[in-house]
Amino acid sequence: MKPVSLAILGSTGSIGLNTLKVVDQHSRRFQVTGLSACNNFKLLEKQIKKYKPSHVAVGQEGLDHFKKTGIKGVTFYPVKDCTQIASLKEVDVVVLAMSGTGALFPFLGAVRAGKTIAPANKEALVIAGDLIMDEARQHQARIIPIDSEQSAIFQCLEGQRSKPAVVHLTASGGPLRKVRSKDFKRMTPKDILRHPRWKMGPKITVDSATLMNKGFEVIEAKHLFNLSYSQIKVLIHPEAIIHSMVEFADGSLLAQLGITDMRLPIQYALTYPERMPTGLKGLNLAKLGTLNFEKPDLKRFPALSLAFEAARLAGSMPAVLNAADEEAVGAFLKGKIDFLSIYKIVEKVVLRHTIVKNPSLQAILQADQWARIEAQKLIGS
Amino acid sequence: MKPVSLAILGSTGSIGLNTLKVVDQHSRRFQVTGLSACNNFKLLEKQIKKYKPSHVAVGQEGLDHFKKTGIKGVTFYPVKDCTQIASLKEVDVVVLAMSGTGALFPFLGAVRAGKTIAPANKEALVIAGDLIMDEARQHQARIIPIDSEQSAIFQCLEGQRSKPAVVHLTASGGPLRKVRSKDFKRMTPKDILRHPRWKMGPKITVDSATLMNKGFEVIEAKHLFNLSYSQIKVLIHPEAIIHSMVEFADGSLLAQLGITDMRLPIQYALTYPERMPTGLKGLNLAKLGTLNFEKPDLKRFPALSLAFEAARLAGSMPAVLNAADEEAVGAFLKGKIDFLSIYKIVEKVVLRHTIVKNPSLQAILQADQWARIEAQKLIGS
């Protein structure tokens, strides 16, 4: 069998590294054709030597470095041109392992090239889900999400002839689930970054604490599975063993379960429609003993309601929500604002925004820019 | 759309009544063509008047009754000839709602007639699973199980391109899960018949107490899903919300969840591949709060090990296991033997049996008869 040719965009981040572990586990099945990384060019260099990609995108410092050292058989691109790698003829699957809105152009490029796209990135679908999904249908690009919740829904729906009535997105509840509301104000980035279930980057961990992350997933799920917002519910499940569930018209639910290791959904996307051993230890429910569930507390975590509302309003609003949140969380992580101000700032920006309906890509990017500027005004210097 | 024509064999029992409730819920979708009942001909008469079947099988007392009263447009059969109803040309789906080995012939008849069969009956598959499944393949008969666990597995596998690595059958643990082993001896039928999760007949409730019922389901699942015994595991899950799970090669699991109401799996089988509203309230995991899991205690419930062993030995052994158990449980329910003697008797009969490999139908029935006689000897008078 011809190996599957991969482009891994964001190969030095957490998802990128886990993707390469999956490649290691099934090295004959995959060929790494493209890699990209923004900053960590030293790790990228090691990856180039090990996986021998023919196309690599990297930030300016890395470009300068590789220009000096040179690596035979590798074409280098500025990181902003990683879209070219995503749409290379020889690439079968594009893993979008980078975070941030920077993933939007490579996502669109891959979709237009009719690739299979395995996105871990949330932002692109949140801000431009309609555009991406329209293009995906047009170019018959297949999207197999890597995010554990979206992968769970994808797996539950795989081959089912019935459409889902409701999708239940599970959420660990984040690091503040057991913290009293009155203590939220004095939560430092350090307090927040001790996330109980999934090891993730700092931005997404803060978004888990506010439940904004789950709000983004609501928007993602809407686009990925062609749902209305009223068909999406959030369920707190601290053990994060049930990765999400689908409920059908008859009240029957299918759930996908597994250990909390990103290699599972990554491998699923890369070997789809086959399933192969992961080399990881399996789930032992008897040993685990108990799974818990509770309703999300929307009073303590208003960001989730706000996300549902922004999602319902649609148009340019999700882009504004995302941009304002990125700025506010960034300011929190730098110690510029306190934890509760994240929500306050995002809410204010959202309320000030005049929605553009059915926005073009340009209108989305304008809304994004506008929201960042508004947020920065509120953050202050 | 032409209504689906149903034959409901065992229409006055618990599964039969629930099947008719499903028919009531979607009355335009179904036409009841055949009904059968052994004894309760008064209830059967009401059902005949309401659902207007054209073919009815009933025990001798009922036959006599209907001969006297007469019902226009209904052909009556002795209950042993209900196989004829199962294979009627105009029948689409045969619901095997009767318990006991008596279901074997109608099951085979329906399979040979290429029907869709919705079995709630365990015995037929336990004693003659190989024969039934061979004939089903030959005649392209579809079997959509109604048993909640088997239905769950069927639903989890529906449309999946990967074969299951392991099937996890969940078990509520039965009425003795929290009872100390030393108290087992003095358990009366009355103690046992307070089953915590599913309302069922007395025989199956006693089998739930010994976990023999789960052992039978292991054998059933083996046949229904073409598994080896090493691919089947049992997991105690007292809330009975996860009805069973399928684990794939990558360690990912799919689970089917729902409220504990038999109308769910019955309706699924009857409307397959569609799913329709049930009119029942849905599952509320947040309200439920907790799901628990534990390993089955094979020391306290040796019947489960015995069933696995009989299952592994195969041939005529499962038929012997089933027959000996039916006799022993019957004797327990009549107060002839104590609770612990159920296992002792079944084990002795199993140990005394000389296995017939690849048994014919006749050999299976002989083994069944032999086991009943052996069990009765041990029960005494």
Interface residues (C-beta under 8 A of the other chain):
Chain A: Q155 C156 E158 G159 Q160 R161 S162 H168 L235 I236 I242 M245 E247 F248 A249 D250 G251 S252 L253 L254 A255 Q256 L257 G258 I259 L264 Q267 Y268 T271 P273 E274 R275 M276 P277 T278 L280 K281 G282 L283 L285 A286 L288 G289 T290 L291 N292 F293 E294 K295
Chain B: Q155 C156 E158 G159 Q160 R161 S162 H168 L235 I236 H237 I242 M245 E247 F248 A249 D250 G251 S252 L253 L254 A255 Q256 L257 G258 I259 L264 Q267 Y268 T271 P273 E274 R275 M276 P277 T278 L280 K281 G282 L283 L285 A286 L288 G289 T290 L291 N292 F293 E294 K295
